[in-house]
Amino acid sequence: MTSLAPRFTFVISTKTKLLACWLTFGFLSLASPHAYGYQQKDSDDATTQDILATIYGLTITRDQVERDLKRTLGDRQLSAIDRRKAMELTTQKLIDQHVALDFLSKKGLAANPSEVDFQIEKLKSELQTIDLSFTEFLKETYQTSDELRFQTKWQISWERYLKNKLTDEFLESYFERSRRRFNGTEIKAAHLLIKLPANNSQAQEERINQQLLEVRQQVLSKTVSWQEAVKAHSEAPTRLSGGSLGWITREGPMSPSFTNAAFQLSENEISLPVKTKFGFHLIRCESIRDSAFGWKDVRTELEKNAARDLLQAIVKQHKIQKAN
């Protein structure tokens, strides 16, 4: 199986390359965008910091999240709105990781201290080859020693779980359950769009959503045709051509929320209202063009998506079990 988790060892001759490799392919480059993080256990008094979340008695602080973002983004600047969203997503990511690691621990799949020690010592040996101290490495990769230990534990544990779970049989079954998600299928789509006004309110969104539900029902009951409904109500440039968008794939050109809904449809089926940054859409699947790809042709994509789905499922189920 192709390894989904990054390697702990690097054959690199310069300090710059080692740091770049660690940041790009190291502990931050896991199978799932939610599958990384750290926990604060240093001597800093967490009570003096902003505590953003507490999970199983462990705190996630603002400083931790900001360091995580620094490792991920580097010097990239975000707007105030984007930064707030990034902070929220990173906090949730760390919560999910704690939940998943608790699950792995109960299944006997979590790394033990000696395994973590081995990988840390291995890293220290590699650092010596480029004349970089462990302290300098931690500083230049925006983390503490305890955060690195936690990341190492998570790395070993999650890779072990994926190695056992993502067998050929599992991947083939996963592919068959959602072929159109992976096999290169194309959909000829049309849409009816009602745009959202600037600074729209929840009440306005609800009104638009209800309007589209009524239009959809009119088409389904054949009170009006799809083309007539699009011409009468759509605010998209395609309103005079039945809302036709041509052929689309899972990769684009439409937004993920639009595409995800479209690929759930059968021929001539019309979706419920779908929200994108442009407004609310009704989507109609006009035709489907299947691909001959098999699961082995898209194995890498399958592994990445399956790992993400498995993590989400673990977090959801384990939270329920802990609550009970």
N, C-alpha and C positions, 0 to 999 in steps of 0.2 A: 504493500500500500504506500502511495506517495505520502511522505510525512507532511502533516498539516501544521505542525508546530515548528518554530525556528530552532536552529541548532545552538548549543551552548559553546561550541568550540569554533574558532576562527583561525584560518591560516592566513594571517595578514601581517604585512611587514612594517606598517606605519601606524602611528597613533591616530591620525585622522581617519584612516580606513577602518580601524577597529571601532572607533566611536560611531562612525557612520553606519557600519554594519550592525552594531548592537542596536542602534536606534531604529534602523530600517527593518532588519530581519530578526532582531532579538526579541525580547520579551513583549514588545508592543505589537508584534506582527503575528497574531494568533488567528485561529480558524474563524473566529467570530468577532465582530466589532465590539461585542459585549464581553469578550473573554479575556480581559486583562485588567489589572488594577493593583492595589497595594493596601496594606493596613498600617496604621500608625501605632508604633510601640516604642518610640524613642523617649528620651527623657523629657522632651517638651511637655509641659503641662497642658493637656488637651482642654482643660477647663478655661484656659486663657485664650483659646482659639474659637472661631465660629464652628460649632458642630452642625454639620449639614444633615447627618443621619446617624442612627445607631442600629447595628445589626448584631444580634447574638451577644450583646454586651460590649461590642467593639464600636468605636466611633470613627466616622468619616468626617474629616475636618476640611475647612475651606483651603487650608494650606496644602493638604494632600491632593485635593482636586486640582488646584492651580499648578502643582508640580507635575501632575499627570498630563495636564494640557500643555505644559511647557515641553515635556518630552515628546508629545505628539505633534505639536504645531511648530516648535522651534521659535523662530523670530517672526513668524506670520502674525499679522495684526488682524483682529476681528472687530467688527462694529459692536457697540454696546449690546444690541439685541442678539447678535450671533454669539457673543461671548456668554451671555446669560443662558442661552439655549445650550451651548456647549458645556457649561457648568452643570446644568440640570441633567443632561445626558450622561456626563461622566460620573456624576453622583449615582445615578441609577445603575450605570454599568458596574460600579464598585459594589453596590448592594447585591446585584445579581451574582457577581463573582463570589462574594462571601457565602451566599445561599448555596451556590453550586459546589463550592469546596466543602461545605458542611455535609452535603449529600455524598460527595466522593469519600469523605472521611468515614461516614457511616457504612459505606460499601467496601471499605478496606482498600480503596484505590488511591488514597492520598499519599503523597510522598512522606517518608519518615525523615527525622532530623539528619540522620547519617547521609541520606541521599542528597539532601540540600547542602550539607557541609561539603560533600564531594564536588558538587558542581561549583560552589563558591571558590573552593581551593583551586579548581581547574581554571577558573576565570582569573584568579590572582596570578597563577603561573603564566598565563598568556599575557597579562599586563606587564609582567616583568620583562618579557621579550621586547617590549617597546618602551621600556623605562618609564612606565606610568604607575604611580602608586594607587593602591585601592582607594584611598581617601580622595585622590584627584579624580579617579574614575567616577566615584559617586557624585562628586561635585559637578563634573562635566556632563553627567547624565541625569541631573536633577532628581536625586533620590537619596534616601537614607539607607543605612545598612539593613535595617529591619524591613524596609520596603523591598529591597532587593531580595532578601530571604523569602518574603512572602510571594513575590513574583516567581522566584525559582520554584517554590513549592507548588504554586498554581500551574506553572509550566509543565513540570513533570507529571503532576496528577491529571491534568486535562489531556495531555498527549497519551498517557496510558489508557485513559478511558476511551479516547477516539480510536486508538489502535485496536482495542478489543471490540469496539462497536461497529466501526465502518468496514465491515467485511464485504466481499464481493456480493454475497447473498443479500445483505442489507441494502447496499447501494443499488442493486438491480431492482429490488422491491420498491425502494424509494423513488427510483426513476419511473417505474410503471405506474405508481400512484399519481404521478403528476407529469406525464410525458410532455405535454405542451409547454411546461415551464422550462424544459431543458433541451428539447430535441430539435430546436431550430424552426418550429412551426411558425407560420406567418398568418396573420389575420387581416382580412380586408374590413376595415372599421369605418363607421360613420358616427357622428355625434350631434347632439343638440346642446348648445351652450347658453347659459344665462350667466352673465358676468356679475361679479361681486362689486358693489360700490366701494369707493375708498373709505377707509375707516368704518367698515361695515359692523353692524351689531349682531348679536346672537339672534335677535328677533328677525332681522332681515334674512339671515341665513335660513332660519326655519321657514320663513315665507317662501323663499326660492325653492327650498327642498320640497315643500308641499305643492307648489305650482308644478314642479316637474313630475311629481307623483301623479298628479291629476292628468297631465299631458300623456304620461306613459299609459295610464289606464285607458285614455281615449284611443290611443293607437292599438292597444291590445284588444279592445272591444270593437275595433274597426269603425269607430265613429269618425275618425279621420285617418288618413294614411300617414306613414312615417314622413314622406316627403312634404305633405301639407303641414304637418306639425312643425317640422324643421323650418320651413319657410315662414310660418306664422310667428314662431317664438324664438328661434335661435338668434344669438347676437354674434355668431362667428362668421368669418368671411366665407365659409362653405355653405351658408344657409340656402343659396340658390341652386346648389348641386346636391341636395339631399344630405348635406353634412358629410359628404365623403372625404375620408382622410387617406384613402389608398391602403396599401399593405404596410402593416407595422409588425415589429418583432418584439421579443421580450427586452431587447437592448435599447429600443427606441423606435422612432424619435420622440414618442410621447413620454410624459412624466411617469414615474413608477406607479403612482396611485391609479392613474388612468390605465396603464398597461396591465396592472394586476387584475383590475376589474374586467377589462376586455378579454383577457385570456381565460376567464371563468365561464365565458358565454358559449353557447352552442350557436349554430347558424340560425340567423334571423331572430335571435333572442335579444331583448333589450334590457339593459342593466337598470338597477335602481340608481338614484342620483349619486354621482361620484364627485367629490370635491377635489379640485386642484388649485394651484395659485391663480388660475385664470377665472375660476368660478365653479359653478356646478354643471355637470354634464349628464345627459342620458347617452349611453353608448349602445350602438347596434352592431352586432357581428353579422356582416353580410356574406362572408365566405371564409373558409379555412383551407390553408394550403399546408399539408403535413410535410414533415421532413423524414428522411430515411435514417437519421442519426440513431445510433443505439447508445446504451448507457456507458459503454466503454469509451465512446467518442467524446463524451463530456464528463469524464471521471473527475477531473480537477474541480470543475464547477459544482458537480454533485457533492463532493466531499465538503467544500466550503459551505454550501447551503445546508447540507445535512447537519454539519457541526453546529451551525447557528440555530437551526430548528431544535436540535437536541438540547442545546443550552437553554433555550427558551422554555422547552417542555419541562426540563429538570427544575428550573426556578419556579415555574408555576405550580408543579405538583408538590415540590418540597415545601413551599410556603404553606400550602393547604395542609400537609401532614404535620408541620410544626404548629400550625394554628389549632389543630385537633389534639 
